[in-house]
Amino acid sequence: MAEPSTKVTPPLKDELDIVIPTIRTLDFLENWRPFFEQYHLIIVQDGDPSKTIEVPEGFNYELYNRNDINQILGPRASCISYKDSACRSFAFLISKKELVCDHLGLGVKTGLPYLWHSKASNPFSNLKKEYHGLFWQEELIPFFQPVVLSKESTTPQKCYIELSKLVKDKLSKLNPFFNMLANAMVTWIEVWEEFNPSGENSTANP
């Protein structure tokens, strides 16, 4: 195939981080090399931190595992969940890029979920672990749909803290998990403020 006469600069090259949670060696990145190689990757290793994650050569990346997170966050590391690749939230915490884009190339800063979730594990095994969520949705959806936050919540951080109180008050009856979640939401904001200090010129949102 002929090489292009001019080098094409990928969109948002210096403004975009690609976040990858993983439990296995990242051989699949070879298939994505034309798209990912010029971007900065933040890789968060799920599972056993003693296992070595291999990343193909040529990629610009940072790699973190649970030991790294514990060292960086200390006792507040509990706000980073390790269920169902939720460890990726650590990458969102430390990324200093302002823009997020989904895998369709659509929507920047729209509030849409910018995730492409492709599991290599058995979906039936996952369902056995996650079936509680099917029942919880019957309560979660009616809880979130009518939520109105107070006028005093004037920043994303304040909104998140207020929402954490509602989660604890209204959802803890479903399962102790939601009480833990509410506490983790508060811790998350504390950590966010430390890594992304608010200021007059700050545009970072948790």
C-alpha positions in Angstrom: 0.0 0.0 0.0 1.4 3.4 -1.0 2.3 5.8 1.9 0.4 9.1 2.1 2.3 12.1 0.7 1.7 14.0 3.9 1.7 12.6 7.4 -1.8 12.7 8.9 -2.0 13.9 12.5 -4.6 12.0 14.4 -7.5 14.1 15.8 -7.1 15.4 19.4 -3.6 13.8 19.6 -2.5 15.9 22.5 -5.9 16.2 24.1 -7.0 12.6 24.4 -6.1 9.7 26.6 -7.2 6.2 25.8 -8.1 4.1 28.9 -7.7 0.4 28.9 -8.6 -1.9 31.9 -7.2 -5.4 31.4 -6.4 -8.7 33.1 -4.4 -10.1 30.2 -1.5 -9.3 27.8 -2.5 -6.7 25.3 -1.6 -8.4 22.1 -4.9 -7.1 20.6 -3.3 -3.6 20.4 -1.5 -4.8 17.3 -4.9 -4.7 15.5 -5.4 -1.2 16.7 -1.9 0.1 16.1 -2.8 2.4 13.2 -5.3 4.2 15.4 -3.8 4.0 18.9 0.0 4.3 18.4 0.2 8.0 18.3 -2.1 8.5 21.4 -1.2 8.3 25.1 -2.6 5.1 26.7 -3.4 4.7 30.4 -3.6 1.0 31.2 -5.0 -0.2 34.5 -4.3 -3.9 35.3 -7.2 -5.7 36.9 -6.8 -8.8 39.0 -3.5 -10.2 40.5 -0.9 -7.4 40.5 1.9 -10.0 40.6 1.1 -11.0 37.0 3.1 -9.3 34.2 1.1 -7.5 31.6 2.9 -7.4 28.2 2.3 -4.3 26.0 3.5 -4.4 22.4 6.5 -2.1 21.7 5.9 1.3 20.2 3.0 2.5 22.3 3.1 5.5 24.6 1.6 4.3 27.8 1.4 4.3 31.6 0.6 1.0 33.3 -0.8 0.8 36.8 -1.9 -2.2 39.0 -3.6 -2.5 42.4 -0.2 -2.1 44.2 0.4 1.2 42.4 -3.1 2.5 43.3 -2.7 1.5 46.9 0.7 3.3 47.0 -0.6 6.4 45.4 -4.0 6.7 47.2 -3.2 5.1 50.5 -6.2 4.3 52.6 -8.5 6.1 50.1 -7.7 3.4 47.4 -11.0 1.8 48.5 -12.8 4.3 46.3 -11.5 2.5 43.2 -13.6 -0.6 42.6 -12.1 -3.7 41.0 -15.4 -5.2 40.0 -16.1 -5.6 36.2 -13.2 -3.5 35.0 -14.3 -0.5 37.2 -10.6 -0.1 38.0 -10.5 2.1 34.8 -11.9 4.9 37.0 -8.3 5.4 38.4 -7.2 6.3 34.9 -10.0 8.9 34.7 -8.7 10.3 38.0 -5.1 10.8 36.9 -5.6 11.8 33.3 -4.9 15.5 32.7 -6.6 15.6 29.3 -9.8 17.6 29.1 -11.6 15.9 26.3 -13.2 12.4 26.1 -14.5 10.9 22.9 -16.4 7.6 22.3 -15.4 4.9 19.9 -17.8 6.1 17.2 -16.0 9.4 17.0 -19.1 11.2 18.3 -19.9 13.5 21.2 -17.2 15.3 23.2 -18.3 16.6 26.6 -21.9 15.5 26.0 -22.2 13.4 29.2 -22.7 10.2 27.1 -20.9 7.0 28.4 -17.6 7.0 26.4 -16.9 3.3 26.7 -16.4 0.4 24.3 -16.8 -2.7 26.4 -15.6 -5.9 24.8 -15.2 -8.8 27.2 -13.1 -11.8 26.4 -14.6 -13.8 29.3 -17.7 -16.1 29.2 -20.9 -14.0 29.3 -22.8 -16.7 31.2 -20.2 -16.8 33.9 -20.4 -13.0 34.1 -24.2 -13.2 34.4 -23.9 -15.5 37.4 -21.7 -12.8 39.1 -23.8 -9.9 38.1 -27.4 -11.1 38.2 -28.2 -9.0 41.3 -28.0 -5.9 39.0 -31.0 -7.2 37.0 -33.1 -7.0 40.1 -31.6 -3.8 41.4 -32.5 -2.0 38.2 -36.1 -2.2 39.3 -35.2 0.2 42.1 -32.3 2.1 40.5 -34.1 3.4 37.5 -37.1 4.9 39.5 -34.6 6.3 41.9 -32.5 8.2 39.3 -35.2 9.4 37.0 -36.8 12.0 39.3 -33.6 13.1 41.1 -33.4 16.9 41.4 -30.4 18.4 43.1 -30.5 21.5 45.3 -29.6 25.0 44.1 -26.7 24.9 46.6 -25.0 22.2 44.5 -23.3 24.6 42.2 -20.3 22.5 41.1 -20.0 18.9 39.8 -18.2 18.0 43.1 -21.1 19.3 45.2 -23.6 17.6 43.0 -21.8 14.3 43.4 -21.6 14.7 47.2 -25.4 15.4 47.3 -26.1 12.4 45.1 -24.0 10.2 47.4 -26.2 11.2 50.3 -29.3 10.3 48.3 -27.8 6.9 47.4 -27.1 6.2 51.1 -30.5 7.3 52.2 -32.6 5.6 49.4 -30.6 2.6 48.2 -28.8 1.2 51.2 -31.9 -0.9 51.9 -31.3 -2.9 48.7 -27.9 -4.1 49.6 -25.0 -3.0 51.9 -23.1 -2.4 48.6 -24.9 0.9 48.2 -23.8 2.2 51.6 -20.2 1.4 50.6 -20.8 3.0 47.3 -22.0 6.2 48.9 -19.0 6.4 51.1 -16.7 5.7 48.1 -18.4 8.6 46.2 -17.4 11.0 49.0 -13.8 9.6 49.0 -13.6 9.9 45.2 -14.3 13.6 45.4 -11.7 14.1 48.1 -9.1 12.3 45.9 -10.3 14.1 42.8 -9.8 17.5 44.5 -6.3 16.4 45.5 -5.3 15.3 42.0 -7.3 18.0 40.1 -7.4 21.1 42.4 -10.2 23.5 41.7 -9.4 27.0 40.5 -10.8 29.9 38.6 -9.4 28.5 35.3 -10.1 24.9 36.1 -12.3 23.0 33.6 -11.9 19.6 35.1 -15.0 17.7 36.2 -15.1 14.5 38.2 
